[in-house]
Amino acid sequence: MDYVIDAKNQRLGRLATQIATILQGKHRVSYEGRLPGEDRVIVKNAQNLVLTGKKADQKIYYHHAGKLGHLKEKKFADIFAKRPEWVLRHAVNLMLPKNRLRARRIKRLIFEK
């Protein structure tokens, strides 16, 4: 089953939680944690997500390049301006269980313009 979600004026964290629940299949009566689930989530208007408070200015994403002293950081506003889909996908990915089913579940998250 496909779930179409309009992200316009939705909070990032609350929307990511809702999507993660659907991708895992926890909203179904027949939920089994060992199965990847079968529902797809189609997100529209990802560029219209909202963050509350000062998070838009203060939120920082970190990644490490592997060598000593190569900790990279980027601000939310910079990433969101270029790739708003990545921000939502990253939030959902961190909310999914860290197991072998994670990759199959995140593939069922689709973005439309």
Protein Blocks (a to p, Z undefined) as FASTA:
>chain_A
ZZdddfehiafklmmmmmmmmmnopmpmklcfkbgbjadcddehkllcccehjllmmpcc
dddehighiaccddfklmmmmmmmlmmmmmmmmmpccdfklmmmmmmpccdZZ
